[in-house]
Amino acid sequence: MTVKTVASATFFKRVDSFVEYRRTVYESSDQTIRSNLADIRLFERFIEEQSYTTITGEAVMGFQLYLKKDRLNTGGSINRKLFSLRSYGHYLKVSDVDGAGGLPFRDVLKIRTGYGNGPQALTKGQVRSFFEHIDRATYLGIRDYCVYALMYLLGLRAGEVYGLELKNIDLKAKELMVIGKGRKRRSLHVTNEMAGIIGDWLSVREYFVHSNSITQLFVSKKGNPLAIRTMEDNFKKILEKSKINTYFNATYHTLRHSFASHLNDKDVDILVLQSLLGHSSLRSTQIYIHPSEERVR
């Protein structure tokens, strides 16, 4: 018996209502919402280009192959995109969309390659070189130095840096309130070094356009909250300027990975790492529990 599934034209009709549902009911972060939406729209373009009329297992496995071969996505990235589609498919099923019970997302196997060695990290020397190549003689450089210091010295995600507001910082008490994934809050101790870096940024923040009306900690040169895409682009420029060579594709997430790996090298307890990184499960933290190349040498 053939399992009934959803026609391609019908499948994508409720994306906007799904996004609003995630935002309102689950209070998903803006970054999560953007990722979910980007994943679904990418799948939609693939379905249109390949002329699939229904969402079948063949279509989903073809999408996996396309992500791996044409877009060179890692296993983790592919699995995340499939998770977005699986969440959307579940939403359609609960919404009683005809044929949604036959969607194949849960039947397609996760990709298990690419996780064995855990996230890649920069060496301490490479991190030092990266920060040395940020021009702190400029307001933009002072801002960027603070952005990436939060990722390396406190282990913040890019989305958490984006979501930081002035009210989340108490330099007198040396505390920083971070809103992480799933709107979970965690309080982090601010070291003297990090407090000085934040203080330097706050002393020049007022010179940015519209800084008085923006609640976010970081402001763009055009007077908007500093976008995650800008953080990513600026990271690449600084990395290229510093001439750091890595055998892996280093991104701004690498600074957070380096934070965790370097603390692991100091034998920091895994429960402490879990708390600092804001992980709900120890399984997420365990991928950092391996010796760095520097420690092996």
Steps between C-alpha positions, in 0.01 A plus 500: 500500500635842405529742791335831424719805545472875442507665158791740460269795429312434825805429716641853498172691548516512881861607551406846628250363753761243613755777559248706697406193705865434587557864590185540712448166670856370531658847524775385265782749453521717190810309395319164526203637306727631224680166479173302482365730230823490297508118517139466381544752219816324383307172487222678310743623232645149469153347457411756233827458309471121505128514408380274783121505518478333844723492808632145481786313662682516167468879502636531855796267435566695180507817709756341734717405203469852357608654834797265525629507141398841366500716813775307685302504826631307800301218657393726785378771264300250292343348810401843626323579174316167515401576859343829384302311235400233751369766740304664221363163386385424854325839509315411179401162641361650821322761287321214322643581158391221268781248448737654758508172692686346206784757489833312498721729711508274808583195289810651337813402694714763667853541368743377763828590331697807593450489877785276613756768580257759632503870409827637369683763704773755447821473701565761767763654274253527213241660727759750618595582141135546405437756773828678430381572146189689614565874475402629843600853401159531330148494645406210271808310613416553868150370430617194306762418763224491761272288278760227446631519857153409623512194275848392611525617862142415598406242235194682367321395182463760224126513562563563870736786419237645267233473768703669775343821624648776714277395790659152495837637614599589857868586499493600865378154600710341222197316361357443154151361439485294180185378326590178322321239293139440597498837681695341785684751715839455658709739707872516424780648706689775319876490551701818551635466146153465349364784714773726366422403140127564549580829674712611202208432265245676721723808510477541120156353433335841528681618187302255283186624323173429686689338790270674751191332356644148460471260793747245361856521623655515154420758234590501130662798330163573335323522834332159516549204734817326383391214272632146538592504130723802566670316788566212262631719217728699731637181656604375156672830419697497824590132459629567149697801622661294777608234246395218731510167314269222616424159348130566568260779413529742792190711576403727786356187668860377518566756773233339722641156419848626589369635832363157591800305374752720682305468827490123445879505466509658846296204633193711575218271619252404228207622713663842520549500123136404452389793714729750329397389150131493583448140389180324606662158472845367588503329161542839337794580727674164464606573143756743647647241735800398297866610510603778265787447256711732715438284806573180305837644392 
